[in-house]
Amino acid sequence: MDRELLRQALNYHGPALLSLLRAEQHDNPDFRGLLPPPGAAPEPPRGAPPAAWKERASIDTEIKRFIAKKADLLFAHSWKPNGPIEDSIEENEECYAVMPPLERFLEVPREERRELFFRDIERGDIVIGRITSIREFGFFMVLICLGSGVIREIADLEITALCPVREVPPQSNHGDPLSYYQTGDLIRAALKDVDRYHEKLAVSLYSSALPPKLSSTKLGVITSDDFPLHYKRSLEVANTGETFEEVLHRSPGFANPSLVEYLAEKLGLSESNPPSLLRSLQIKNFSEEDFAPALRKKQSASWALKCVKAGVDYFKVGRHVEAMNEYNKALEIDPQNVEALVARGALYATKGSLNKAIGDFEVALENCPTHRNARKYLCQTLVERGGQLEEEEKLLNAETYYKKALSLDETFQEAEEALTKLRKHMQKSLEMREKQAAKEEKQKAKKIETSAEKLRKLLKEEKR
C-alpha cells in the first residue's frame, strides 16, 4: 500500500473516510497497521479552517464510500505510473482536443466555482488578468483565466489579486516600475501567495516565482493573442452556445489517431498494463491482442476500410481524384492496410503510373503474402511495364520484369507468352545483327579488293 497517498486521502476527507475504511477493509491484512487506532482522527490539512473541514466531512458521501470500497486498488503501488508525469501538458490542438473548462457547459453556482478555485490554486501557478487600479504600493488585477495548474472557469467570478511594487521588475526607460503599466493592461503573472481563508491572492512578475518547468514563460504585459487555447475555446462557446460534444468533434486533435498514445505517454501510463478499478480486470491475464495497441490497430484497420470502400465507389463512377484522396486517407490511418494499397495501386495502373502501382502491390504482398488480388495485379502490371520497355527496345529490362512476374506465379500464361515472344524477338534481333555484321564485313573485304585491283592497274600503266 502507498502510505503517503493514504495519509493524504485521510487528511483531506477526514474521520468519515477513516470509519468507512475500517468497515470495508477490516479483513485486508495490507491495511492493518496503516490505519490509525480507533479514536485517533487525522489532522486537518494545513491552512484549512476547522469549520470548512467539518463541513467537508458531511459532503461527498458517495465519493468516500467509493474510496473505501476500492481502497486496496486505489492505494496499491501498481497504480504508480511507468514513466515521468508531466505536470503541465502543453496545449497543442493538433495532438489532442483542447477543451474549455467543464464549468462552461455546466450550471455550477458561482459560490461553488469560487470555492473550487481557491481549493485548487497553488503557488507557482500562472494567472492572467486585467489591471483595474494602480496604487503607490502596487496594482490590482481581476483574474480572467489560468495559464497552468487546474483549469477553471473564473472570468465572471471577479477574483482580485495584488501585485506588490516589490514584485514588479524595473523597466530601463521608467524610474518608477509601476509607471510602465496602465489600467486595462492584460497581465500574465505567477501566483506568489494564497490566503484561502480570506480568499486573497498576491502575484509576482518575476520568473523566479515560477516552478522550473514553467521558468521559460514570459510574464508581464500580453495581448489577447497570448490567451491560452482553452480560454479562447471558452469565448467561442460563449458566443456560439455549442455543446461539449460539438466542440470536441470539431477540435483537430480529436481526430488524431495517436491521441490516446500521446496522452498516455504524457501521463506516464502503460498501454500494455493499464490500471483498472474493476476487480475482474485486475486478476485476469489478458492476451496481447486485448491490449490497447492491438485494439487500436484493429480500429484503425476498420476505419481505413471505410475509406477504401468510399474510394472504390468514387472509382466506379470515374471520380479518380476523390478516389485517390480516400485511398491516401486510409493509408494515413493505417499505413500497412493491404486493401488500400491494392486499391491505390490499381488506380495508379489505370492512370498509367505503372512504377507507382508496382510499388504499392509489392508492399501489399509483403504485408500479406497470400493476398490473391495483390499477386494477380502485380503480375499483370509487371507484364504491362515489360511491354512498355520492349517497345522502347530495352529488351533486357523487359525480360527482367517478365521473369519477376513468373517468379510470383509460375502459371501466369500472359507472362510466359510475353517472355517466349521476347526471346524469339531477341533471337531474331541477334540473327539480324549477325547478318548485318557479316554483310558489312563482306562489303569491307570487297572494297579492299577493289582498291587493290585499281592499284595494280596503275602500276601496269606506269611500267608501260
Contacts in CASP RR format, 6 or more apart in sequence:
PFRMAT RR
TARGET T0000
AUTHOR 0000-0000-0000
METHOD contacts of the structure
MODEL  1
MDRELLRQALNYHGPALLSLLRAEQHDNPDFRGLLPPPGAAPEPPRGAPP
AAWKERASIDTEIKRFIAKKADLLFAHSWKPNGPIEDSIEENEECYAVMP
PLERFLEVPREERRELFFRDIERGDIVIGRITSIREFGFFMVLICLGSGV
IREIADLEITALCPVREVPPQSNHGDPLSYYQTGDLIRAALKDVDRYHEK
LAVSLYSSALPPKLSSTKLGVITSDDFPLHYKRSLEVANTGETFEEVLHR
SPGFANPSLVEYLAEKLGLSESNPPSLLRSLQIKNFSEEDFAPALRKKQS
ASWALKCVKAGVDYFKVGRHVEAMNEYNKALEIDPQNVEALVARGALYAT
KGSLNKAIGDFEVALENCPTHRNARKYLCQTLVERGGQLEEEEKLLNAET
YYKKALSLDETFQEAEEALTKLRKHMQKSLEMREKQAAKEEKQKAKKIET
SAEKLRKLLKEEKR
1 30 0 8 1.000
1 31 0 8 1.000
1 34 0 8 1.000
1 72 0 8 1.000
1 75 0 8 1.000
1 76 0 8 1.000
1 77 0 8 1.000
2 75 0 8 1.000
2 76 0 8 1.000
2 77 0 8 1.000
2 79 0 8 1.000
2 80 0 8 1.000
3 34 0 8 1.000
5 74 0 8 1.000
5 75 0 8 1.000
6 34 0 8 1.000
6 71 0 8 1.000
6 75 0 8 1.000
7 42 0 8 1.000
9 17 0 8 1.000
9 67 0 8 1.000
9 75 0 8 1.000
10 17 0 8 1.000
10 18 0 8 1.000
10 21 0 8 1.000
10 36 0 8 1.000
10 42 0 8 1.000
11 42 0 8 1.000
11 43 0 8 1.000
11 44 0 8 1.000
11 45 0 8 1.000
12 45 0 8 1.000
12 56 0 8 1.000
13 56 0 8 1.000
13 57 0 8 1.000
13 60 0 8 1.000
13 63 0 8 1.000
13 64 0 8 1.000
13 67 0 8 1.000
14 41 0 8 1.000
14 42 0 8 1.000
14 44 0 8 1.000
14 53 0 8 1.000
14 56 0 8 1.000
14 57 0 8 1.000
15 41 0 8 1.000
15 42 0 8 1.000
15 57 0 8 1.000
16 57 0 8 1.000
16 58 0 8 1.000
16 61 0 8 1.000
16 64 0 8 1.000
17 64 0 8 1.000
17 67 0 8 1.000
17 68 0 8 1.000
18 35 0 8 1.000
18 36 0 8 1.000
18 41 0 8 1.000
18 42 0 8 1.000
20 64 0 8 1.000
20 65 0 8 1.000
20 67 0 8 1.000
20 68 0 8 1.000
21 31 0 8 1.000
21 35 0 8 1.000
21 67 0 8 1.000
21 68 0 8 1.000
21 71 0 8 1.000
22 35 0 8 1.000
22 38 0 8 1.000
23 68 0 8 1.000
24 68 0 8 1.000
24 69 0 8 1.000
24 71 0 8 1.000
25 31 0 8 1.000
25 35 0 8 1.000
25 68 0 8 1.000
25 71 0 8 1.000
25 72 0 8 1.000
28 71 0 8 1.000
28 72 0 8 1.000
30 72 0 8 1.000
31 71 0 8 1.000
31 72 0 8 1.000
36 42 0 8 1.000
44 50 0 8 1.000
44 53 0 8 1.000
45 53 0 8 1.000
47 196 0 8 1.000
47 197 0 8 1.000
48 196 0 8 1.000
49 197 0 8 1.000
67 74 0 8 1.000
70 277 0 8 1.000
73 79 0 8 1.000
73 275 0 8 1.000
73 276 0 8 1.000
73 277 0 8 1.000
73 279 0 8 1.000
73 282 0 8 1.000
74 277 0 8 1.000
78 275 0 8 1.000
79 275 0 8 1.000
81 267 0 8 1.000
81 268 0 8 1.000
81 269 0 8 1.000
81 270 0 8 1.000
82 268 0 8 1.000
82 269 0 8 1.000
82 270 0 8 1.000
82 273 0 8 1.000
83 268 0 8 1.000
84 268 0 8 1.000
85 266 0 8 1.000
85 267 0 8 1.000
85 268 0 8 1.000
86 213 0 8 1.000
86 266 0 8 1.000
86 267 0 8 1.000
87 149 0 8 1.000
87 211 0 8 1.000
87 213 0 8 1.000
88 148 0 8 1.000
88 149 0 8 1.000
88 213 0 8 1.000
88 214 0 8 1.000
89 96 0 8 1.000
89 263 0 8 1.000
89 266 0 8 1.000
91 98 0 8 1.000
91 228 0 8 1.000
91 229 0 8 1.000
91 230 0 8 1.000
92 98 0 8 1.000
93 229 0 8 1.000
93 251 0 8 1.000
93 252 0 8 1.000
93 253 0 8 1.000
94 252 0 8 1.000
94 253 0 8 1.000
94 256 0 8 1.000
95 253 0 8 1.000
95 256 0 8 1.000
95 258 0 8 1.000
95 259 0 8 1.000
95 262 0 8 1.000
96 253 0 8 1.000
96 254 0 8 1.000
96 256 0 8 1.000
96 259 0 8 1.000
96 262 0 8 1.000
96 263 0 8 1.000
97 248 0 8 1.000
97 251 0 8 1.000
97 253 0 8 1.000
97 254 0 8 1.000
97 259 0 8 1.000
98 229 0 8 1.000
98 230 0 8 1.000
98 233 0 8 1.000
98 251 0 8 1.000
98 253 0 8 1.000
99 230 0 8 1.000
99 233 0 8 1.000
99 244 0 8 1.000
99 247 0 8 1.000
99 248 0 8 1.000
99 251 0 8 1.000
100 153 0 8 1.000
100 230 0 8 1.000
100 231 0 8 1.000
100 233 0 8 1.000
100 234 0 8 1.000
100 237 0 8 1.000
100 247 0 8 1.000
101 151 0 8 1.000
101 152 0 8 1.000
101 153 0 8 1.000
101 230 0 8 1.000
101 234 0 8 1.000
102 244 0 8 1.000
103 113 0 8 1.000
103 152 0 8 1.000
103 153 0 8 1.000
104 153 0 8 1.000
104 234 0 8 1.000
104 237 0 8 1.000
104 238 0 8 1.000
105 237 0 8 1.000
105 243 0 8 1.000
105 244 0 8 1.000
108 153 0 8 1.000
110 156 0 8 1.000
110 157 0 8 1.000
113 152 0 8 1.000
113 153 0 8 1.000
113 154 0 8 1.000
113 157 0 8 1.000
114 157 0 8 1.000
114 159 0 8 1.000
114 199 0 8 1.000
116 152 0 8 1.000
117 152 0 8 1.000
117 154 0 8 1.000
117 157 0 8 1.000
117 159 0 8 1.000
118 194 0 8 1.000
118 196 0 8 1.000
118 199 0 8 1.000
119 196 0 8 1.000
120 149 0 8 1.000
120 150 0 8 1.000
120 152 0 8 1.000
121 146 0 8 1.000
121 150 0 8 1.000
121 191 0 8 1.000
121 194 0 8 1.000
121 201 0 8 1.000
122 149 0 8 1.000
122 191 0 8 1.000
122 194 0 8 1.000
123 191 0 8 1.000
123 192 0 8 1.000
123 193 0 8 1.000
123 194 0 8 1.000
123 209 0 8 1.000
124 148 0 8 1.000
124 190 0 8 1.000
124 191 0 8 1.000
124 192 0 8 1.000
124 209 0 8 1.000
124 210 0 8 1.000
124 211 0 8 1.000
124 214 0 8 1.000
125 146 0 8 1.000
125 147 0 8 1.000
125 148 0 8 1.000
125 149 0 8 1.000
125 190 0 8 1.000
125 191 0 8 1.000
126 146 0 8 1.000
126 147 0 8 1.000
126 148 0 8 1.000
126 149 0 8 1.000
126 188 0 8 1.000
126 189 0 8 1.000
126 190 0 8 1.000
126 191 0 8 1.000
126 210 0 8 1.000
126 214 0 8 1.000
126 217 0 8 1.000
127 143 0 8 1.000
127 145 0 8 1.000
127 146 0 8 1.000
127 147 0 8 1.000
127 161 0 8 1.000
127 188 0 8 1.000
127 189 0 8 1.000
127 190 0 8 1.000
127 191 0 8 1.000
127 201 0 8 1.000
127 203 0 8 1.000
128 143 0 8 1.000
128 144 0 8 1.000
128 145 0 8 1.000
128 146 0 8 1.000
128 147 0 8 1.000
128 186 0 8 1.000
128 187 0 8 1.000
128 188 0 8 1.000
128 189 0 8 1.000
128 222 0 8 1.000
128 227 0 8 1.000
128 228 0 8 1.000
128 231 0 8 1.000
129 141 0 8 1.000
129 142 0 8 1.000
129 143 0 8 1.000
129 144 0 8 1.000
129 145 0 8 1.000
129 161 0 8 1.000
129 186 0 8 1.000
129 187 0 8 1.000
129 188 0 8 1.000
129 189 0 8 1.000
130 141 0 8 1.000
130 142 0 8 1.000
130 144 0 8 1.000
130 184 0 8 1.000
130 185 0 8 1.000
130 186 0 8 1.000
130 187 0 8 1.000
131 139 0 8 1.000
131 140 0 8 1.000
131 141 0 8 1.000
131 181 0 8 1.000
131 182 0 8 1.000
131 183 0 8 1.000
131 184 0 8 1.000
131 185 0 8 1.000
131 187 0 8 1.000
132 140 0 8 1.000
132 141 0 8 1.000
132 142 0 8 1.000
132 160 0 8 1.000
132 183 0 8 1.000
132 184 0 8 1.000
133 139 0 8 1.000
133 140 0 8 1.000
133 183 0 8 1.000
134 140 0 8 1.000
134 178 0 8 1.000
134 181 0 8 1.000
134 182 0 8 1.000
134 183 0 8 1.000
136 165 0 8 1.000
136 178 0 8 1.000
137 164 0 8 1.000
137 165 0 8 1.000
138 162 0 8 1.000
138 163 0 8 1.000
138 164 0 8 1.000
138 165 0 8 1.000
138 168 0 8 1.000
138 178 0 8 1.000
139 162 0 8 1.000
139 163 0 8 1.000
139 168 0 8 1.000
139 178 0 8 1.000
139 181 0 8 1.000
140 160 0 8 1.000
140 161 0 8 1.000
140 162 0 8 1.000
140 163 0 8 1.000
141 160 0 8 1.000
141 161 0 8 1.000
141 163 0 8 1.000
141 187 0 8 1.000
141 189 0 8 1.000
141 203 0 8 1.000
142 158 0 8 1.000
142 159 0 8 1.000
142 160 0 8 1.000
143 154 0 8 1.000
143 155 0 8 1.000
143 157 0 8 1.000
143 159 0 8 1.000
143 160 0 8 1.000
143 161 0 8 1.000
143 201 0 8 1.000
144 154 0 8 1.000
144 155 0 8 1.000
144 186 0 8 1.000
144 227 0 8 1.000
144 231 0 8 1.000
145 151 0 8 1.000
145 154 0 8 1.000
145 155 0 8 1.000
145 227 0 8 1.000
145 228 0 8 1.000
145 230 0 8 1.000
145 231 0 8 1.000
145 234 0 8 1.000
146 152 0 8 1.000
146 154 0 8 1.000
146 228 0 8 1.000
147 188 0 8 1.000
147 228 0 8 1.000
148 214 0 8 1.000
151 230 0 8 1.000
153 234 0 8 1.000
155 231 0 8 1.000
155 234 0 8 1.000
159 199 0 8 1.000
159 201 0 8 1.000
160 201 0 8 1.000
161 189 0 8 1.000
161 191 0 8 1.000
161 201 0 8 1.000
161 202 0 8 1.000
161 203 0 8 1.000
162 200 0 8 1.000
162 201 0 8 1.000
162 202 0 8 1.000
162 203 0 8 1.000
163 187 0 8 1.000
163 189 0 8 1.000
163 202 0 8 1.000
163 203 0 8 1.000
163 204 0 8 1.000
163 205 0 8 1.000
164 202 0 8 1.000
165 177 0 8 1.000
165 178 0 8 1.000
167 192 0 8 1.000
167 202 0 8 1.000
167 203 0 8 1.000
167 204 0 8 1.000
167 205 0 8 1.000
167 206 0 8 1.000
167 209 0 8 1.000
168 177 0 8 1.000
168 178 0 8 1.000
168 181 0 8 1.000
168 205 0 8 1.000
169 177 0 8 1.000
169 205 0 8 1.000
169 206 0 8 1.000
170 177 0 8 1.000
171 177 0 8 1.000
171 180 0 8 1.000
173 180 0 8 1.000
174 180 0 8 1.000
181 187 0 8 1.000
181 221 0 8 1.000
185 221 0 8 1.000
186 221 0 8 1.000
186 222 0 8 1.000
186 223 0 8 1.000
186 224 0 8 1.000
186 226 0 8 1.000
187 205 0 8 1.000
187 220 0 8 1.000
187 221 0 8 1.000
187 222 0 8 1.000
188 217 0 8 1.000
188 218 0 8 1.000
188 219 0 8 1.000
188 220 0 8 1.000
188 222 0 8 1.000
188 226 0 8 1.000
189 203 0 8 1.000
189 204 0 8 1.000
189 205 0 8 1.000
189 219 0 8 1.000
189 220 0 8 1.000
190 203 0 8 1.000
190 204 0 8 1.000
190 205 0 8 1.000
190 206 0 8 1.000
190 207 0 8 1.000
190 209 0 8 1.000
190 210 0 8 1.000
190 214 0 8 1.000
190 219 0 8 1.000
191 201 0 8 1.000
191 202 0 8 1.000
191 203 0 8 1.000
191 204 0 8 1.000
191 209 0 8 1.000
192 202 0 8 1.000
192 203 0 8 1.000
192 204 0 8 1.000
192 209 0 8 1.000
193 201 0 8 1.000
193 202 0 8 1.000
194 200 0 8 1.000
194 201 0 8 1.000
195 201 0 8 1.000
203 209 0 8 1.000
204 219 0 8 1.000
205 219 0 8 1.000
205 220 0 8 1.000
206 219 0 8 1.000
207 215 0 8 1.000
207 217 0 8 1.000
207 219 0 8 1.000
210 217 0 8 1.000
210 219 0 8 1.000
233 247 0 8 1.000
236 242 0 8 1.000
236 247 0 8 1.000
237 247 0 8 1.000
248 254 0 8 1.000
253 259 0 8 1.000
256 262 0 8 1.000
257 296 0 8 1.000
257 300 0 8 1.000
257 333 0 8 1.000
260 271 0 8 1.000
260 292 0 8 1.000
260 296 0 8 1.000
261 271 0 8 1.000
261 293 0 8 1.000
261 296 0 8 1.000
264 270 0 8 1.000
264 271 0 8 1.000
264 292 0 8 1.000
269 275 0 8 1.000
271 291 0 8 1.000
271 292 0 8 1.000
271 293 0 8 1.000
272 288 0 8 1.000
272 291 0 8 1.000
272 292 0 8 1.000
272 293 0 8 1.000
274 291 0 8 1.000
274 292 0 8 1.000
276 282 0 8 1.000
288 294 0 8 1.000
289 295 0 8 1.000
297 334 0 8 1.000
300 333 0 8 1.000
300 334 0 8 1.000
301 334 0 8 1.000
301 337 0 8 1.000
303 333 0 8 1.000
303 334 0 8 1.000
304 330 0 8 1.000
304 331 0 8 1.000
304 333 0 8 1.000
304 334 0 8 1.000
304 337 0 8 1.000
304 339 0 8 1.000
304 340 0 8 1.000
305 330 0 8 1.000
305 337 0 8 1.000
305 339 0 8 1.000
307 326 0 8 1.000
307 327 0 8 1.000
307 329 0 8 1.000
307 330 0 8 1.000
307 333 0 8 1.000
307 340 0 8 1.000
308 326 0 8 1.000
308 327 0 8 1.000
308 330 0 8 1.000
308 337 0 8 1.000
308 339 0 8 1.000
308 340 0 8 1.000
308 343 0 8 1.000
310 326 0 8 1.000
311 322 0 8 1.000
311 323 0 8 1.000
311 326 0 8 1.000
311 327 0 8 1.000
311 343 0 8 1.000
312 323 0 8 1.000
312 343 0 8 1.000
314 320 0 8 1.000
314 322 0 8 1.000
314 323 0 8 1.000
314 326 0 8 1.000
315 323 0 8 1.000
315 343 0 8 1.000
315 346 0 8 1.000
315 347 0 8 1.000
320 347 0 8 1.000
320 350 0 8 1.000
320 351 0 8 1.000
323 343 0 8 1.000
323 347 0 8 1.000
324 344 0 8 1.000
324 347 0 8 1.000
327 340 0 8 1.000
327 343 0 8 1.000
327 344 0 8 1.000
327 347 0 8 1.000
328 344 0 8 1.000
330 337 0 8 1.000
330 339 0 8 1.000
330 340 0 8 1.000
331 337 0 8 1.000
331 340 0 8 1.000
331 341 0 8 1.000
331 344 0 8 1.000
334 340 0 8 1.000
336 363 0 8 1.000
336 367 0 8 1.000
338 364 0 8 1.000
338 367 0 8 1.000
338 368 0 8 1.000
338 371 0 8 1.000
338 374 0 8 1.000
341 360 0 8 1.000
341 361 0 8 1.000
341 363 0 8 1.000
341 364 0 8 1.000
341 367 0 8 1.000
341 374 0 8 1.000
342 360 0 8 1.000
342 361 0 8 1.000
342 364 0 8 1.000
342 371 0 8 1.000
342 373 0 8 1.000
342 374 0 8 1.000
342 377 0 8 1.000
344 360 0 8 1.000
345 356 0 8 1.000
345 357 0 8 1.000
345 359 0 8 1.000
345 360 0 8 1.000
345 361 0 8 1.000
345 377 0 8 1.000
346 357 0 8 1.000
346 377 0 8 1.000
348 354 0 8 1.000
348 356 0 8 1.000
348 357 0 8 1.000
348 360 0 8 1.000
349 357 0 8 1.000
349 377 0 8 1.000
349 380 0 8 1.000
349 381 0 8 1.000
349 384 0 8 1.000
354 381 0 8 1.000
354 384 0 8 1.000
354 385 0 8 1.000
354 388 0 8 1.000
355 385 0 8 1.000
357 377 0 8 1.000
357 381 0 8 1.000
358 378 0 8 1.000
358 381 0 8 1.000
358 382 0 8 1.000
358 385 0 8 1.000
361 374 0 8 1.000
361 377 0 8 1.000
361 378 0 8 1.000
361 381 0 8 1.000
362 378 0 8 1.000
364 371 0 8 1.000
364 374 0 8 1.000
365 371 0 8 1.000
365 374 0 8 1.000
365 375 0 8 1.000
365 378 0 8 1.000
365 408 0 8 1.000
368 374 0 8 1.000
375 408 0 8 1.000
375 409 0 8 1.000
376 409 0 8 1.000
378 405 0 8 1.000
378 408 0 8 1.000
379 405 0 8 1.000
379 408 0 8 1.000
379 409 0 8 1.000
379 412 0 8 1.000
379 414 0 8 1.000
379 415 0 8 1.000
380 414 0 8 1.000
382 401 0 8 1.000
382 402 0 8 1.000
382 404 0 8 1.000
382 405 0 8 1.000
382 408 0 8 1.000
382 415 0 8 1.000
383 401 0 8 1.000
383 402 0 8 1.000
383 405 0 8 1.000
383 412 0 8 1.000
383 414 0 8 1.000
383 415 0 8 1.000
383 418 0 8 1.000
385 401 0 8 1.000
386 397 0 8 1.000
386 398 0 8 1.000
386 401 0 8 1.000
386 402 0 8 1.000
386 418 0 8 1.000
387 398 0 8 1.000
387 401 0 8 1.000
387 418 0 8 1.000
389 395 0 8 1.000
389 397 0 8 1.000
389 398 0 8 1.000
389 401 0 8 1.000
390 398 0 8 1.000
390 422 0 8 1.000
390 425 0 8 1.000
395 422 0 8 1.000
395 425 0 8 1.000
395 426 0 8 1.000
395 429 0 8 1.000
398 422 0 8 1.000
399 419 0 8 1.000
399 422 0 8 1.000
399 423 0 8 1.000
399 426 0 8 1.000
402 415 0 8 1.000
402 418 0 8 1.000
402 419 0 8 1.000
402 422 0 8 1.000
403 419 0 8 1.000
405 412 0 8 1.000
405 415 0 8 1.000
406 412 0 8 1.000
406 415 0 8 1.000
406 416 0 8 1.000
406 419 0 8 1.000
409 415 0 8 1.000
END
